[in-house]
Amino acid sequence: MSIAAANVTFVKTWTTGGLTGKRQRVRQVRLNDASGGDDTNTITAAVLKLTAIEEATPLIYGTAVYIAVPATDGSKLYLYDPTSPTAPGAVTFGAGATYGGYVLVKGY
């Protein structure tokens, strides 16, 4: 299951790019819930108010760092735990966490 829009808070948003050509939208988001694993640990582009995701920074949650990888078609962002003994591992912070995970996402 994908992370719901209710669990995504936009911290900052801005646009980058030149005066001509495509301008990339950037979103710094706070995720308040990410439970599940593997293919179910996703955020859709629509939840991030984008039509396609091109790149993302690692997700920071307290002292943990998770890998954020856009799908090849840009439709969603996959979240993985690189320290999991089974690859790729689930991102495990649930609803009611005292702080969220932060990630910077770029797309159109």
N, C-alpha and C positions, 0 to 999 in steps of 0.2 A: 504494500500500500504506500502511496506517495504521501509525503508530508503535506498536511492541509494548509490552506491559506491562513486559517486562524492561528496557526503556529509559526507564522513568518512575520517578523516586524522589520520594516525598512528603517535602518538607522540613518543612512545617507543615500542620495541618488544624484547622479550628475551625468552629463554627456561629454564625450571626448571626440576628437577628430578634427579634421581641417574644415575649411569653409566649403570645399567641394567634395563630392563623394559621400559615402555612407558615414553617418555619425554613430558611434558606438555608445550604448547606454550602459552605465555602471551602477550596480546596486551593492551597497554594504548591507547585509541582512543579519538578523539575529534569529536563530532557530530555537524555539522554545520546546520542541519535542522532536526527537528522532529515534524511534525505536523500530525494530524490525531487523532485516538483514539482507545482505547481498542485493539482488535485483529489486527488492521491495524498498530499499533505502534510497528513495529518489525524491527530487523536487522537480516538478514540471516547470517548463519555461513560462507557462501561463500564470502560475502562482507567483512567479517573480516579475510578472507584467512585461515579459519579453516574448518575442515570437521564436527566437533561437538563441541558445546559449553557446558562446564561442570559447570562453575560458573561465577558470575559477581559481582562486587561491586555496590552499589547504584550509580546512575548517578548524578553528581553534575553539576548544571547549575546556575551560579551566587550564589544566596543565596537559591535557590530551590534544593530540593533533591527528586529524583524519584527512584522508585523501578525497578531494572533490574532483570528479572527472565528468566532463560533458559527454553526452551520447554523440555518436558520429553524425546524427541528423540534427543535433542541437535541441531536441525536444525535451530533454530532461538532464538533470545533474545527478550522477551516482555518488554516494558517500560510502567510503570504505575505511575500515580500521586496519592500518598496515601492521599492527603488532599482533593481530589475531593468528593463532596457530593454524587455522584453516583459512586459506585465501579464497576470495576476499572476505574479511570478517565483517560482522555487523557493527554499525554505529549504535552505541547503547547509551543514550541519555533520554530519559522519559519525561512525560508530562509531570509538572509539579517540581521540576528541577529548580534549584535556587538561582541558577544563571543559565543563559543559553549559549549556543555555539555560534560563532561569528564567521562569516565567509564573504568574500568579495567576488561578485559575478559580473562578467562582461558579455554583452550580446546585443541583439537588435530587436 
